[in-house]
């Protein structure tokens, strides 16, 4: 496409040189006329571009004064100021070249390959600048959301989320329309698009099947933005490893979650519409957290409560809402002491838990070491019995056994319980 105008210009130059060689006088006149024509062709776009720049500057100054009280209009003007200058300059050059070709002296150049090529280039540049201006103007959604965030001190984070999605959707539409408009300036492309539109039904089905996952993520991103399931700045627990992080960005296809170690977790939008996840800041950022300690059964709960209260009042990480110290479990060696505290957000809560854990452990080690878990072992006492093998002892035991045996035989013969009691008494004596 670009070689045809160049070849046409070379052909015209070759014809001019041939005329000069054939007739020197007429050739000189033709060269002067050609130079004047080229000068007019060049001055036309230059003057048009200059007029476009002047018009854009005057318009920007007047619009800035007229729209100074409107934050949205001022934001749009600030975003499109530079693209506006270039857009009006390009379209001014295009109009200037068209006006120059109206000159009867340049009628021979009108419709030639050179002028057609220049007009086409300027038209493509003008459409590209218009696309750039529309792309830049789409940032007004986020500017308005940030202004509202500043006015309500960040309580309406959902507007920032919706603004991000709307801005990306608008920019995507602007870019697609701009590309179609630029491609439509080519005759062959227009014919191809006509053929494509004729078979749009079949192609739409094929494209829908091929881009099912992508389109699913796009609609999921729109759903996330307008159902307020997650917002920019929310603290969520998501992903295959259930990692905790803050939502940094929501696009039409994925969500960016910033984890505590500054890594970014990229999660498709469909995950948040099809998989359960935790949102710690859905309604409010304030949270409750616990610190659990394994201590001895003899741990002084009263002193522990007093120490925790002192630590909480000494730090600004605690929001002052609630706190408690309780024994929640026990086993044969230890008891589980749970410290419940509240904080304004998840970041402060994590720091507060670490602060309490460090300070309470340090206090127990220093002031109450006997409250640490301990395993007690009580040894058994062994009693040694000496064996007496003397003859006197043996004779005495034999006599006792003989007395018991005789008594039992007498009871068995008479059947008298009293005799049994008396014999037993005598034997005992």
C-alpha positions in Angstrom: 0.0 0.0 0.0 2.8 2.5 0.9 4.9 1.7 -2.2 2.3 2.7 -4.7 2.3 6.5 -3.9 6.0 6.5 -3.8 6.2 4.9 -7.2 3.7 7.4 -8.5 5.7 10.3 -7.2 8.8 8.9 -8.8 7.0 8.5 -12.1 5.8 12.1 -12.0 9.4 13.3 -11.2 10.7 11.1 -14.1 8.1 12.7 -16.5 9.2 16.2 -15.3 12.8 15.4 -15.9 12.0 14.0 -19.4 10.2 17.3 -20.3 13.2 19.3 -19.0 15.6 17.3 -21.2 13.3 17.6 -24.3 12.8 21.4 -24.0 15.1 23.3 -21.7 13.0 26.5 -21.6 9.7 24.8 -21.1 11.4 22.4 -18.7 12.6 25.3 -16.5 9.2 26.7 -16.4 7.7 23.3 -15.5 10.4 22.9 -12.7 9.4 26.3 -11.2 5.7 25.5 -11.4 6.4 22.1 -9.8 8.4 23.8 -7.0 5.6 26.3 -6.4 3.0 23.5 -6.3 5.1 21.5 -3.8 5.5 24.6 -1.6 1.7 25.2 -1.6 1.1 21.5 -0.8 3.5 21.8 2.1 2.3 25.1 3.4 -1.3 24.0 3.4 -0.9 21.2 6.0 1.6 23.4 8.0 -0.8 26.3 8.2 -3.7 24.0 9.0 -1.7 22.4 11.8 -0.7 25.8 13.2 -4.3 27.0 13.2 -5.4 23.7 14.9 -2.8 24.2 17.7 -3.9 27.8 18.2 -7.6 26.8 18.4 -6.8 24.0 20.9 -4.7 26.4 23.1 -7.5 29.0 23.1 -10.1 26.4 23.8 -8.1 24.9 26.7 -7.6 28.4 28.3 -11.3 29.3 27.9 -12.5 25.9 29.1 -10.2 26.0 32.1 -11.7 29.3 33.2 -15.3 28.3 32.5 -15.1 24.9 34.1 -13.0 25.8 37.1 -15.8 25.1 39.6 -16.5 21.7 38.2 -14.1 19.1 39.5 -15.2 16.4 36.9 -14.9 18.8 33.9 -11.5 20.1 35.1 -10.3 16.5 35.5 -11.4 15.7 31.9 -9.7 18.8 30.6 -6.5 18.0 32.4 -6.5 14.5 31.0 -7.2 15.4 27.3 -5.2 18.6 27.1 -2.1 17.2 25.4 -4.1 14.7 23.2 -6.4 17.6 22.2 -3.5 19.7 20.9 -2.1 16.9 18.8 -5.6 15.9 17.6 -6.6 19.4 16.4 -3.1 19.9 14.8 -3.5 16.7 12.9 -7.0 17.4 11.7 -6.0 20.9 10.9 -3.2 19.6 8.7 -5.7 17.3 7.0 -8.1 20.1 6.3 -5.3 22.4 5.2 -4.2 19.9 2.6 -7.7 19.5 1.4 -8.1 23.3 1.0 -4.8 23.5 -0.8 -6.0 21.0 -3.3 -9.1 23.2 -4.1 -6.7 25.8 -5.6 -7.1 25.7 -9.5 -3.4 25.8 -9.9 -3.1 22.5 -8.0 -5.9 20.8 -9.9 -3.3 18.5 -11.6 -2.3 17.3 -8.2 -5.8 16.6 -6.9 -6.4 12.8 -6.9 -2.7 12.0 -7.7 -1.0 9.2 -5.8 1.1 11.6 -3.7 -1.8 13.7 -2.4 -4.0 10.6 -1.9 -1.2 9.1 0.1 -0.7 12.2 2.3 -4.4 12.6 2.9 -4.7 8.9 3.9 -1.7 9.3 6.3 -3.2 12.4 7.9 -6.6 10.7 8.2 -5.1 7.7 10.0 -3.1 10.0 12.3 -6.3 12.0 13.1 -8.3 8.9 14.0 -5.4 7.6 16.1 -5.3 11.0 18.0 -9.0 10.8 18.6 -8.6 7.3 20.0 -5.9 8.6 22.3 -8.0 11.5 23.5 -10.9 9.1 24.2 -8.6 6.7 26.0 -7.2 9.5 28.2 -10.7 10.9 28.9 -11.7 7.5 30.4 -9.5 8.2 33.4 -12.1 10.6 34.6 -13.9 7.7 36.3 -11.0 7.0 38.7 -10.4 10.7 39.2 -14.0 11.2 40.4 -13.7 8.1 42.6 -10.5 9.4 44.2 -12.1 12.8 44.8 -15.1 11.1 46.5 -12.7 9.0 48.6 -10.9 12.1 49.8 -14.2 13.7 50.8 -15.6 10.8 52.8 -12.2 9.7 54.1 -12.1 6.4 52.3 -15.4 4.9 53.5 -16.8 4.4 50.0 -14.1 2.1 48.5 -16.7 0.5 46.3 -16.7 3.6 44.0 -13.0 3.2 43.4 -13.5 -0.4 42.4 -16.4 0.4 40.0 -14.4 3.3 38.6 -11.5 1.0 37.8 -13.7 -1.5 35.9 -15.6 1.2 34.1 -12.4 2.9 33.1 -10.9 -0.3 31.7 -14.1 -1.2 29.9 -14.4 2.3 28.3 -10.8 2.3 27.2 -11.2 -1.2 25.7 -14.2 -0.1 23.7 -12.5 3.1 22.6 -9.4 1.2 21.4 -11.5 -1.3 19.5 -13.6 1.4 17.8 -10.5 3.3 16.9 -8.8 0.3 15.4 -11.9 -0.5 13.4 -12.1 3.1 12.1 -8.5 3.1 11.1 -8.7 -0.3 9.4 -11.9 0.9 7.6 -9.9 3.6 5.8 -8.5 0.9 3.5 -10.7 -0.3 0.7 -9.6 -3.9 0.9 -10.2 -3.9 4.6 -13.7 -2.6 4.1 -14.5 -5.4 1.7 -13.2 -8.0 4.1 -15.2 -6.5 7.0 -18.3 -6.7 4.8 -17.7 -10.4 4.2 -17.1 -10.9 7.9 -20.4 -9.1 8.8 -22.2 -11.3 6.3 -21.2 -14.4 8.2 -21.3 -12.8 11.7 -23.7 -15.5 13.1 -21.3 -18.4 12.6 -18.3 -16.4 13.6 -19.9 -15.2 16.8 -20.7 -18.8 17.8 -17.1 -19.9 17.0 -15.6 -16.9 18.8 -17.9 -17.4 21.8 -16.8 -21.0 22.2 -13.1 -20.1 21.7 -13.2 -17.2 24.2 -15.5 -18.8 26.7 -13.0 -18.5 29.6 -12.0 -15.0 28.7 -15.6 -13.8 28.4 -16.4 -15.6 31.6 -13.7 -13.6 33.4 -14.9 -10.3 31.8 -18.5 -10.8 33.0 -17.1 -12.0 36.4 -15.1 -8.8 36.7 -18.2 -6.7 36.0 -20.2 -8.7 38.5 -17.5 -8.2 41.2 -17.5 -4.4 40.5 -21.2 -3.9 40.7 -22.2 -6.4 43.4 -19.7 -5.1 45.9 -18.4 -8.5 46.7 -14.8 -7.2 47.0 -13.5 -3.7 46.7 -10.0 -2.2 46.2 -8.4 -2.2 49.6 -10.3 -5.1 51.1 -8.4 -7.8 53.0 -9.2 -11.2 51.7 -8.1 -14.8 52.2 -8.0 -16.5 48.8 -6.0 -18.7 46.5 -5.0 -22.3 46.6 -2.9 -21.7 49.7 -5.5 -19.5 51.4 -3.1 -16.6 51.6 -4.1 -13.3 53.2 -3.6 -10.0 51.3 -5.1 -6.7 50.3 -7.0 -6.2 47.0 -4.8 -3.9 45.0 -6.5 -3.9 41.6 -9.6 -5.3 39.9 -9.5 -5.7 36.1 -12.0 -7.2 33.7 -10.1 -10.6 33.8 -8.2 -10.9 37.0 -7.8 -9.5 40.6 -4.4 -8.4 42.0 -3.9 -9.3 45.7 -0.9 -7.8 47.5 0.3 -10.3 50.1 2.1 -9.3 53.4 5.6 -10.0 51.9 4.9 -7.6 49.0 4.2 -10.4 46.5 1.3 -10.0 44.1 -1.2 -12.9 43.7 -3.0 -12.8 40.4 -6.4 -14.5 40.7 -8.9 -14.9 37.8 -12.2 -13.0 38.4 -14.1 -16.3 38.1 -12.5 -17.5 41.3 -14.3 -14.9 43.4 -17.7 -15.7 41.8 -17.4 -19.5 42.0 -15.3 -20.2 45.1 -16.0 -19.3 48.7 -13.4 -16.8 50.1 -13.0 -14.7 53.2 -13.4 -10.9 53.1 -12.2 -9.4 56.4 -13.3 -5.9 55.6 -16.7 -6.5 53.9 -18.6 -4.0 56.2 -15.9 -2.7 58.5 -12.2 -3.0 58.9 -12.2 -3.5 62.6 -11.3 -7.0 63.7 -10.9 -9.3 66.7 -7.8 -11.4 67.3 -6.5 -13.8 70.0 -3.1 -14.7 71.6 -2.9 -18.1 73.1 -0.4 -19.2 75.8 0.3 -22.6 77.3 0.9 -22.0 81.0 1.2 -24.0 84.2 -2.0 -24.9 86.3 -0.8 -22.5 88.9 -0.7 -19.5 86.5 -1.9 -16.3 88.3 -4.9 -15.3 86.2 -5.5 -12.1 88.2 -1.9 -10.9 87.6 -2.1 -11.8 83.9 -5.3 -9.8 83.4 -3.7 -6.8 85.2 -0.6 -7.0 83.0 -2.6 -7.3 79.8 -4.7 -4.3 80.7 -1.5 -2.3 81.3 0.0 -3.3 78.0 -3.2 -2.4 76.1 -3.5 1.0 77.6 0.1 1.7 76.8 -0.2 1.2 73.0 -2.2 2.9 70.3 -2.6 -0.4 68.3 -5.6 -1.3 70.5 -8.8 0.5 69.4 -10.3 0.4 72.9 -13.4 -1.7 72.0 -12.9 -4.9 73.9 -10.4 -7.3 75.5 -10.6 -10.4 77.7 -8.3 -13.0 79.3 -9.7 -16.5 79.7 -8.7 -20.1 80.2 -10.2 -22.0 77.2 -8.6 -25.4 77.5 -6.5 -27.7 79.8 -4.6 -31.0 79.7 -2.7 -33.0 82.3 0.2 -30.6 82.3 -0.9 -27.1 81.2 -3.8 -24.7 80.7 -4.5 -22.6 77.6 -4.8 -18.9 78.4 -6.5 -17.0 75.5 -6.1 -13.2 75.3 -8.8 -11.6 73.1 -8.2 -8.1 71.7 -9.6 -5.8 69.1 -8.0 -3.5 66.6 -9.0 -0.9 63.9 -7.8 -3.0 61.0 -6.0 -6.3 60.2 -2.6 -4.6 60.0 -2.9 -3.2 63.5 -4.4 -6.4 64.8 -1.4 -8.4 63.6 1.1 -6.0 65.2 -1.0 -5.9 68.4 -1.0 -9.7 68.7 2.8 -9.9 68.2 3.3 -7.1 70.8 1.2 -8.8 73.4 2.8 -12.2 72.9 6.3 -10.7 73.2 5.5 -8.6 76.3 3.5 -11.2 78.2 6.1 -13.9 77.6 8.9 -11.6 78.7 7.0 -10.6 81.9 6.3 -14.3 82.8 10.0 -15.2 82.3 11.2 -12.3 84.4 8.6 -11.9 87.1 6.5 -15.1 87.2 8.8 -17.9 86.1 6.9 -20.5 88.1 3.9 -20.0 85.8 5.8 -21.5 82.9 4.7 -25.1 81.8 6.4 -27.7 84.0 6.2 -31.5 84.1 6.3 -32.8 87.7 7.7 -36.3 88.5 7.1 -37.8 92.0 9.4 -40.8 92.7 8.0 -43.8 94.7 9.3 -44.6 98.2 10.8 -48.1 98.6 10.4 -49.9 101.9 12.9 -52.7 102.7 11.5 -55.7 104.8 14.2 -57.8 106.5 13.6 -61.5 106.5 13.8 -63.0 110.1 14.9 -66.6 110.0 15.5 -67.1 113.8 14.3 -70.4 115.5 12.2 -68.5 118.0 10.3 -66.7 115.3 9.7 -70.0 113.4 8.5 -71.8 116.6 6.1 -69.0 117.4 4.6 -69.0 113.9 4.3 -72.8 114.0 2.4 -72.6 117.4 0.0 -70.0 116.0 -0.7 -72.1 112.9 -1.3 -75.2 115.1 -3.7 -73.3 117.3 -5.6 -72.0 114.3 -5.8 -75.5 112.8 -7.1 -77.1 116.0 -9.8 -74.5 116.5 -11.0 -75.1 113.0 -11.3 -78.9 113.5 -13.3 -78.4 116.8 -15.7 -76.0 115.1 -16.2 -78.5 112.3 -17.0 -81.4 114.7 -19.4 -79.6 117.1 -20.9 -77.1 114.6 -21.1 -74.5 117.5 -20.5 -70.9 116.4 -19.8 -69.9 120.0 -17.0 -72.5 120.3 -15.6 -71.0 117.1 -15.7 -67.6 118.7 -14.1 -68.8 121.9 -11.4 -70.8 120.1 -10.7 -67.8 118.0 -10.4 -65.7 121.1 -8.1 -68.2 122.9 -6.0 -68.5 119.7 -5.8 -64.7 119.7 -4.7 -64.7 123.3 
